[in-house]
Amino acid sequence: MNAQAISLNEIRRIGIQALTEKLGIVGMIRFMQQSEIGYGDYTIEREKILGNPSIEDLYNSILNNRKL
């Protein structure tokens, strides 16, 4: 089979079929869960959540949490 002669959708279909045959449906699903690409932009989301703290801010935060 020439991988360049078939579409990406067909390659994915054949791959899922092969995984299902070798691993069973549950194994195939577990494999797919581990290898999905995901979505979003981690860097942008991290910046929104954490901001851009300085080293001093991080240090003080660690010290304050240790006192708890």
N, C-alpha and C positions, 0 to 999 in steps of 0.2 A: 504494500500500500504506500503510495506516495503522499506524504503528509502535506506537501505544498499544493497538491492537486485537489484537496478537499478543504471545505470551509472550517473555520474555527468552531462553529456550532456542531458540525459533524464530528470533529475531533473530540469535543466535550462529550457528545452523546456516546461515542465509542468508548471513551475513558470511563464514563459512569457505568456503562454496561459491563466493562471488564472488571471494575471494582466490585460491582454487585455480584458477578459470577464468582470472584475469588473470596470476597469478604462477607457476602450476604448483605441484605438490605441495611441492617443495623450497623454493620462494620463500614459500609459505604457512607452512610450518613455521618458516622463519627469521623471518618477520614475527611469528608467534605467540610465539616465544622472546623477542623484544624487547619484547613488550607484555603479557606475563603479569603479573598483579598481585603474585604472590608470597604469602608467608605469614610469620607471626611478627611480633614487635615489635622493630624495630631498636633502639629506645632501651633497652629492658630487656636485650637481648642485649649491646649495647655496654657497658652498665654492668657486666654480669657479667664481661665479658672485660677491660675496661680499668679498672674501678673508677671512682672519682671523684677523680682526682689534682688536687692544687693546681697553681697556676701555677708555684710554686717547684719542685714535684716534676717537672713537665714540663721546666722550664729545666735542672735538674740532670741529668735523663735525656739531654737533648740534648747537654749538655757532656760527659757520660760517653761517649756514643756517638761524639762527634767525636774523642775521645782514642784510640779503637780504631784 
